[in-house]
């Protein structure tokens, strides 16, 4: 069973409506993959270089696996259709030992060292989304990818 880790940076606990929606999709995803959420507190530095350096330390504290596929949510990332995500979901299901990490970075962005040869920048929209909303969109799209891969009638084309 693939393992999915979602890392997000939040100053406070999630709003109740976000937690409820997020939990709903995590429960649905758990049918196909182990899923965990690491909610990290971003650095309190107001200067970008110091903040990014502090957040880089969190990368090591949580031992992001070097062989994991890492998707970093970033407004500069490439956009994929839901069907394209479905193809990725098929691959994750075929490789039972897949380790996939999704990162929703902090306000000042992630240090470049988070970007590895196996990481991909992704974007949900050209619009900037609040971090909590991005978390809901991400979890729903992961669920949608698995339903497309399994030909479950959730995604209507």
N, C-alpha and C positions, 0 to 999 in steps of 0.2 A: 504494500500500500504506500503510495507516495506520501511524503511529509511536506506540508506547507507551513511556513512561518511568515506571519505578517508582522512587520515591525512598524510602529508608528510613534511619533514624538508628540506628546501632549503635555501641556502645563498642568492640567487638572484632570479629574476623572471624566469619562465620556458623559455627555448629556444622556438622560434616561432614554430618549427616543432613539438616539444613535446606538446605545448599548442594546436596546431591544431589537432593532433591525439587524445589527451586526451579529448578535447571538443567533438570530433566526437563520442567517445564511451560514454561519459556522456549523450549526447543527445539520443543515442540509448538505454542506460540503463533506461532513464527517462520514457520509456513506461511502465516499470514494477515496478520501485522503485523511490522514491525521492532520489536524490543523491547530496551530497555536498562535496566540497573539502576544507579542512582547510590546507593551506600552512603556516607552522610555520617556523620562523627563528630559526635555531639552536643556542645554546649558543656559545659564542665565546671563551670559555675556551679551552685551549689546553690539559688540564689534564682530563682524563676520569672521575674520581669521581665528579669533579666540574661540568663538562659538563652534566653528567647524572642527578645531583641534580637540575640543572637549568631546564633541559628538563622535569623533574618530575613536577616542578611547572606549566609548561604549561598544563600538564594533568588536573590539578585542575582548571586552568583558563578556560579551554574549557569544563569542566564538562562532561567528558566521562561518559556515563551512566553505572551505576553498573550492570544493567540487560542486557546490550548490549552484543552481541557476538563479541568478539574482535579477529581479526586475525592480528598477528604481523609478518611482513615479515622479515625473518632472515635467514642467510645462514645455521644456525643449525636446521632450522625447517624441518618438514616433507613435502615431495613432494606428490602432489595429481594429478591424471590424470584429464583431462578435463571432462570426464564422471563422476568422483567422485564429481567435482565441480557442475556438472549439478544436481546431487542428492541433494546437499546442496541448490542449487537454487530453486529446487522444494519445499523444506521445507520453505525457505524464502517466497515464493509466497503463500503457504498455510497459514502461520501465517502473516496475514496482518499487524500486529503491530510489526513485527520484527525490531530490531534495530541492524544493523551490522556495525562494525567499522573495517576498515583496516588501519594499521599503517606501513608506510615506515619510519623507524627510521633514526636518524641522524648518522653522520660519526662514532661516538664513541659508537653507540648502545644505547639502551634504558635502563633506570634504571629498576632494577628487579621489582620494585613496579608497573610498567605498567602491569606486568603479574598477572592476576587475575585467580580465578578458572574457569572463563568463557572465558579465552583467549587461543588461539592456535598459536603456532609458525608454520609458513608456509614458504616454500622455493620454488622458481621458478626453480632453477637450482643449481647444485653444483658449478657453476661458480659465481663469484661476478659480479653483474650488476651495472652500474651507476644508481644513484637514479632516474634520469629522465627516463631512459629506463625501470626501474622497474615500474614506474608509468604507462607507456603505456601498459606494459605487464599485470599489475594488472587490469587495466580498461578493456582491451580486454577480459581477462579471466572471469571477472564478466559478461560482455555482453554474452560471449560464454555460461556461466553457465545458464543464463536465456533462451537462444535460445535452449539449450539442454532440459531444463525443459519443455519448451513449444513445443518441437518437431518441431522447425523451422529449415529448412534445411540450416544451416550455418556451423555447425560442420559436417564434412564428416568423417565417420568411415570406 
